[in-house]
Amino acid sequence: MPDIKIHREVSYKTFAGDPGPCPKCGGLLEKSNQAYMVITRTGNRLEDSFLISGEFGWYCQACPVVVLNQPELSKMMGLSKPGWKVGDEFSVVGVLNLDAIPANKQHLPLGAPGVPTPLVKFSNLEGDGPARRHRHRKK
């Protein structure tokens, strides 16, 4: 299981099955089911933020990189629920370290008073880097 407490760079890749080696160091990638914070926008207007989870993240065992499977992510973004403002573009801003929530507060919803935000932001979110914006097709 990868250490999700450390800040990682995010990389997006299109692949089916195995993603191959880490794009930064060539190390072995390990698939892991995690929860991620996503923000959506249309142009420069923020639309919404919400959590998604799935097995579309592959974590490098040698360096702080996570590779997200772009087609799987886009497919999930096409499955919006009523009331979600999905927008035309999305950014995955980090992974949630749910273990950071104290045991006596785990029954409370995220964002409730006294519940810490367990988001571990990706380190390469600035500028127009790979984590900035990705388009998806609405259904």
N, C-alpha and C positions, 0 to 999 in steps of 0.2 A: 504494500500500500504506500503510495507516495506521501511525502510530508507536505501537506497543503498549508502549513503555517508559514512557509517561507514565500517571499515575493518572487514571482516568476515572470518571465517574458512570455507573451502569448504569440503563437504563430498559427496561421490558418492554412490548411492544406486540403486539396481535393484528392480523395483516395477511396478505394473500396477494399475492405479487408484490413490488411496491415499497412500502416503509414510509412514503413521503412525506418531509417535511422533519424535521429535528432537532427534538425536542420542547422543547429548551431555547433554541436560538438561531435556528431556522428554516433552518439551513445544510443543505447537501447531504450525504446519507448515502451511504457507500460500503460495499458488501458485502465481507466478508473472511473467509476460512477460517482460523480460529485454534483453538488448544487452550485449554480453560477448566477450572478447578478447580471441582468441584461438591461440596457437602456435602448429605447427606440426613438427615432426622430423622423421627421419629414423636412428635408432641407435643413435649416438651422433651428427649427422648432422642435424642442423635446416633446415627445408624446407620452411616454410612460416608462416605468421601470418595474421589473418583476423578477422572480426566481424561476429558473428552469433547472432540471436535472436530467442526467442521462449518461450513457457510456460513449460520448463523443469526444472525450478528452483523453489524450495520451501524454503521460508525464515522463520526462527524461529521468533516467536513473543516475545520470552522471553530472547534470548541470540543471540550473533553475529555468527550464523551458517546459511549456505545455503546448501541445499541438492539438488544435481543435479541428475536427472533421467538418469542413465548410458545408458540404451537401447535407449532412445529417443535421447540422445546426439550422440551416435554412429550412429544411423540412419541418423541424420543430417550430420555427417561427411562423410557419404557415398555418399552424394549428392554434389559432388564437381563441380565447374564450370570450363570451359576451362581456362587454365593458372594457376589455383591453384596448388600448390605443396603440396598435402595433406600429404604425408608420411604415415608411418605405425602406428605412435603413435601421440597422441595429449595431450595437457594440456590446461585446461581452467585457465587462469591466473588472471582473475578479471572481474568485471562488469563495464559497462560504465555509468558514471553519466552525461548524456547528458545535464542536467540542469546547469552544471558547465561551459558550453560554453556561453559566453556573447551573448545576443540577437542580437547584431549587427554583430556577426560572425557566427551565426547558419546556414547561407546560404552557408558557405565555407566548403569544404571537410575536414574531420579529417586529421590532419597531415599538413595542409596548414600553411604557416608562420603566426604567431600571434594567432593561434587557440590552446588553451591549450589542453593537453592530459587529457581527463576526466576519465582515468582508475583508479578504486579503486581496488588495487591488493588484492587478497586473502592472508590472513596472514600466511597460512601454506603451502607455496610453496617450502620451503627449504628441502633439503635432498630427501629421497625417500618416503615422506609422501603421503597421498591419492591424492593430487592434482598433483603429479609429472607427470606420464605418463599413458595413457590408450590406449589400442589397439582397432582398429576397423577393420572391413573387408571392403576392397575396392570392389566396384561393377564392 
